[in-house]
């Protein structure tokens, strides 16, 4: 019997497994770590990152320390990766964790009256 998980449950389990994998890696228990990889990949494939084609996003794909670079999503693959293109025309496949929605800045309120 298959249980349908909510997106939040998928994310939580994926992060729990990821933490466990990192701990095992640090302890040099690579065989145990590698046993967790198939489940993590299964969860990653079904996780909904909430992006759509032609959406503008921020990425760290080209500069690993800077989220300011903008790109457009061109394709969403079956294995839940995204093909993005930056303003220079460069394209790269990235995991969903390497892109995020652009936060729209709220305009500063205007003072309409003097006190």
VENRA-V489089 format. One record per pair of residues at least 24 apart in sequence whose C-alpha atoms are under 6 Angstrom apart, sorted by the first residue. I is the first residue (numbers start at 0). GAP is how many residues later the second one is. D is the distance in whole Angstrom. If there is no record, write none. Layout:
# VENRA-V489089
i:I gap:GAP d:D
i:I gap:GAP d:D
This chain:
# VENRA-V489089
i:13 gap:26 d:6
i:44 gap:34 d:5
i:44 gap:35 d:5
i:56 gap:43 d:6
i:56 gap:44 d:5
i:56 gap:45 d:5
i:57 gap:41 d:6
i:57 gap:42 d:5
i:57 gap:44 d:6
i:58 gap:39 d:6
i:58 gap:40 d:4
i:59 gap:38 d:6
